[in-house]
Each structure stands twice: as structure tokens, then as C-alpha cells.
Amino acid sequence: MNIRIAHSPDSDDAFMFYGLASGQVPSPGFELEHVLADIETLNRAAFEGTYEITAVSFHAYAHLTDRYLLLPHGASMGDRYGPIVVARKAGPSSLDGVRVAIPGELTTAFLALRLYSPSVEYVVMPFDEIQDRVRDGTVSAGLLIHEGQLTYADEGLQKLVDLGEWWADRTGGLPLPLGGNVIRRDLGAATISTLSQLLHDSIAYGLNHRAEAVDYAMQFGRGLDRRRTDEFVGMYVNNLTLDYGHRGRAAVQRLLADAQAAGLLPTPVTVEFAA
């Protein structure tokens, strides 16, 4: 059975899927095809049900519950850290009247930004261009995801707000759920259960064989050295990735409930995990 697994071309996702991609975690009965695309592209594709398993933003997941289930592992959560809004050091010191470059309207980073600043002005651009456009003055501020969270200061930028830190303060210490892996409902319970276990085993393999998995992930790090690749992987692939647990599940429920109460989602969302 051919199964397409779609995820971002980033070091944390590469680390997560290393066990399966390398064949160290066997997948008998399945031919797995890894599809790499930026998260906003994956969010849009999920509305068409394009991939059997895909990474999506939790913002997008809120609109996809009829077609996809959340897998109980594979989440990227910021535990008192997360997407960062940055500006040039000589730039603004707050978001008042500032237009912010964002990596996509369906990203959870943007959802969190709108919870933080409901009237924020924004412009959409590819995530890997945002730092450059802030630095050259095309935009006054930018919302950084992925490796930019570690490298912005090297490029002369300053932090205006860390949304993961803000979220933890808002919620009494909950992590900020950013992205998760979902699986199409139409695969059926038995296939879903088997594939879910394979993904769990792949994450566990990476965590248990960290050095080789980081070596593999470095090719997706967009210029990060090994130390920073390892740091970035540790931020977003950890025990919450292996299993949401009560804390992780509560964080997802809180994020989507707050977004709906703020008018950022049309209806309440029933979060449903694969068994």
C-alpha cells in the first residue's frame, strides 16, 4: 500500500522521520513516499485531502477535522518559546501601527499573533524570506518560524515578542501547539493504527539514536551548524512529540477554544485523536 507522508523540509521534521526514511524502522506492507513542502503549502493541500499523512498547522487542523484525525504523536510545541516577532535594532519597539510579514494565514504562528495583537497589520511572504525583508527594510517586522528563531540576532535583528513565552504566561504554563501530524480518516481503523505506531517508532528511534539522526537532519538545517541543529531539534522533537500527554492535549484544546472565542475560528473545534 502506497502511503504519502508529507512534512516540512526542516531539521526537526527530518529528525522525526529519520527512522522511517532511513529504513531503520521497517514498514512491512507499506511503500512510504516522503513529500517535502513548506507548511503553508501542506496546509492548503490538506484541504483537498491530498496526502494520507501530513504535517499541518493546528490553525489549519481546526478546519480539517471532517477529513483528518490527529495522530497522538508528532507534535511540535513551543514550551515557553515559539514563533518570534523581530524588527531591526533601529526599528519599532512594539507592534503599534507596524505591518508584520507572516509565513501564511493558516499557520499557528499567525493565529497566535492575532490572539496577541488582534488588529495587527500583516503581509504574507515565504517563511525563508522574512528575515531578509526585515533586514532590508521592506517590512518593519517579521514573524519567524523554524531556524530563524535561533539566528535572528546574528543578523542584527531584535525580538519584539516571543509568542511561546507570551502563551505560557497567558495559560499558566501550557506549551504553544504549533504543528501536528494528521492522518486521513478514510484509511480505516486498522491501517491508521499501524501507521500511527510506525510514526511513533520513528520518533522514538531518532530520540534514542540522537547523533545519527541529527547528522541526517543537518542537511535540512538551512545553514545551522551541528550545535544549533541539535538545539533546534531539541526544541521541537522531545517527549511532547513522542506523546502529547495530558498537558499537550490540554494545550491544543485551549488554543483552539481561545481562537474560537476571539472570533478567529468560525465554530468550536472537537479535537479527535487516532486511537
C-alpha positions in Angstrom: 0.0 0.0 0.0 1.5 3.3 -1.0 1.3 6.0 1.7 2.5 9.6 1.1 3.9 11.2 4.2 4.1 15.0 3.7 6.2 17.2 6.0 8.3 20.3 6.0 11.9 20.3 4.7 13.2 21.3 8.2 15.7 19.7 10.6 13.1 18.9 13.2 10.7 17.1 10.8 13.7 15.3 9.2 14.8 14.1 12.6 11.3 12.9 13.4 11.0 10.9 10.2 14.6 9.7 10.1 13.8 6.2 11.4 11.3 5.6 8.6 13.3 7.5 5.8 16.5 5.5 6.6 14.7 2.1 6.8 15.8 1.7 10.4 12.2 1.4 11.3 10.7 -1.2 8.8 7.3 -0.6 7.4 6.2 -4.0 6.0 3.1 -3.9 3.8 3.6 -0.2 3.1 5.6 1.7 0.5 6.2 5.1 2.1 6.8 8.2 -0.1 8.1 11.3 1.7 6.9 14.6 0.2 8.6 17.8 1.3 6.9 21.2 1.2 6.6 24.3 3.4 4.0 24.2 6.0 1.6 26.7 4.3 1.7 24.6 1.1 0.9 21.5 3.2 -1.9 23.3 5.0 -3.5 24.1 1.6 -3.1 20.6 0.3 -4.7 19.1 3.3 -8.0 20.9 2.4 -8.0 18.7 -0.7 -7.1 15.6 1.3 -4.0 15.2 -0.9 -1.8 13.2 1.4 -2.6 10.2 3.6 -0.4 11.6 6.4 0.7 15.2 6.6 2.1 17.8 8.9 -0.3 20.7 9.3 -0.6 23.8 11.5 -3.0 23.5 14.3 -4.7 26.6 12.9 -5.4 24.6 9.7 -6.3 21.5 11.6 -9.3 23.4 13.1 -10.8 23.4 9.6 -9.9 19.8 8.7 -11.5 17.6 11.4 -14.0 16.1 9.0 -11.3 14.6 6.9 -8.3 14.0 9.2 -7.6 12.7 12.7 -4.7 13.9 14.8 -2.0 11.3 15.4 -1.2 11.0 19.1 2.5 11.9 18.4 4.5 14.1 16.1 3.5 17.5 17.5 5.8 20.5 17.5 5.2 22.6 20.6 7.0 25.6 22.0 7.4 25.2 25.7 7.9 28.8 26.8 9.4 29.6 23.4 7.9 29.7 19.9 7.5 31.9 16.9 9.2 35.3 17.4 8.3 38.7 16.1 11.5 40.6 15.2 12.5 44.0 13.9 15.7 45.8 13.1 17.6 47.1 16.1 16.8 50.7 14.9 13.2 49.7 14.2 10.0 49.7 16.1 9.8 48.7 19.7 6.2 47.5 19.6 3.6 46.3 17.0 1.6 49.5 17.2 1.0 50.6 13.5 3.5 48.1 12.3 3.0 45.8 9.3 4.3 42.3 10.1 5.5 39.8 7.5 3.9 36.4 8.2 4.6 32.9 6.8 1.0 32.1 6.0 -2.5 32.9 7.1 -3.1 29.2 8.1 0.0 28.9 10.3 -0.5 28.6 14.0 2.2 31.3 14.4 -0.2 33.8 12.7 -3.1 32.5 14.8 -1.1 33.2 18.0 0.0 36.6 16.7 -3.7 37.6 16.2 -4.5 36.4 19.7 -1.7 38.6 21.0 -2.5 41.6 18.7 -6.0 41.2 17.2 -5.7 44.2 14.9 -2.2 43.5 13.6 -1.4 44.5 10.0 0.3 41.9 8.0 1.6 40.8 4.7 2.2 37.1 3.6 5.6 36.0 2.3 7.6 32.8 2.2 8.9 32.0 5.6 12.6 31.8 4.4 12.4 35.3 3.0 11.1 37.1 6.1 14.4 37.8 7.9 15.9 39.3 4.7 12.9 41.5 4.1 13.0 42.8 7.7 16.8 43.4 7.5 16.5 45.3 4.2 13.6 47.4 5.4 10.9 46.1 3.1 8.8 45.4 6.2 9.2 46.8 9.6 8.7 43.4 11.5 8.6 39.7 10.7 7.1 36.6 12.3 9.8 34.0 12.4 9.3 30.2 12.5 11.8 27.4 12.1 15.5 28.1 12.4 15.1 31.9 12.3 14.2 31.7 16.0 17.8 30.9 16.7 19.6 33.1 14.1 17.8 36.4 14.1 20.2 38.1 16.5 23.2 37.1 14.2 21.6 39.2 11.5 21.2 42.4 13.6 17.5 41.9 14.5 15.9 42.3 17.8 13.0 40.4 19.4 9.7 42.3 19.9 7.8 39.3 21.4 8.2 35.6 21.8 4.8 34.2 21.3 5.6 30.9 23.1 6.6 32.8 26.2 3.6 35.0 26.0 1.3 32.0 25.6 2.8 30.2 28.6 2.2 33.3 30.7 -1.4 33.6 29.4 -2.2 29.9 30.1 -0.4 29.2 33.3 2.5 27.3 31.7 0.9 25.4 28.8 3.1 24.8 25.7 2.1 26.5 22.4 1.0 23.8 19.9 2.3 24.8 16.5 2.1 21.8 14.2 0.9 18.2 14.3 0.7 15.2 12.1 -2.7 14.1 10.8 -3.9 11.0 9.1 -6.8 10.6 6.7 -9.9 9.1 8.2 -10.8 7.1 5.1 -7.8 4.8 5.6 -9.7 2.8 8.2 -9.1 2.0 11.8 -6.6 -0.9 11.3 -4.4 0.9 8.8 -4.5 4.1 10.9 -3.4 2.2 14.0 -0.5 0.5 12.2 0.8 3.8 10.6 0.4 5.6 13.9 2.7 3.1 15.6 5.2 3.4 12.7 5.4 7.1 13.2 5.8 6.7 17.0 8.6 4.3 16.4 10.4 6.6 14.0 10.3 9.5 16.6 11.5 7.1 19.3 14.3 5.9 17.1 15.6 9.4 16.5 15.5 10.2 20.2 17.3 7.0 21.0 19.9 7.4 18.3 20.3 11.2 18.5 23.7 11.6 17.0 22.9 9.8 13.7 19.5 11.4 13.5 21.0 14.9 14.0 23.6 14.1 11.3 20.8 13.3 8.9 18.8 16.4 10.0 21.7 18.8 9.3 21.1 18.6 5.6 17.7 20.3 6.2 19.0 23.0 8.6 19.5 25.9 6.2 22.9 26.8 7.4 22.7 25.8 11.0 25.9 24.2 12.4 25.7 20.9 14.3 25.3 22.5 17.7 22.4 24.7 16.6 20.8 21.9 14.6 20.8 19.8 17.8 19.4 22.7 19.8 16.6 23.4 17.3 15.7 19.7 17.1 15.6 19.5 20.9 13.2 22.5 20.9 10.6 20.7 18.7 11.2 17.0 19.0 11.0 15.8 22.6 8.7 14.0 25.0 5.7 16.1 23.9 6.4 15.0 20.4 6.5 11.3 21.3 3.2 11.6 23.2 1.1 14.7 23.7 0.1 13.6 27.2 -2.5 15.4 29.2 -0.5 18.7 29.1 -0.1 18.7 25.3 -3.7 17.8 24.7 -4.9 20.5 27.1 -2.8 23.0 25.2 -4.4 22.1 21.9 -7.9 22.4 23.4 -7.0 25.7 25.0 -5.5 27.2 21.8 -8.5 26.4 19.6 -11.0 27.4 22.3 -9.3 30.8 22.7 -9.2 31.3 19.0 -12.9 30.5 18.6 -13.8 32.7 21.5 -11.8 35.6 19.9 -13.7 35.1 16.6 -10.7 33.7 14.8 -12.4 30.4 14.1 -16.0 30.1 12.9 -17.1 27.3 15.2 -15.9 25.4 18.3 -13.5 22.6 17.3 -13.8 19.0 18.5 -10.2 17.7 18.8 -10.1 14.0 17.9 -7.0 11.8 18.1 -6.4 8.5 16.3 -6.5 5.5 18.7 
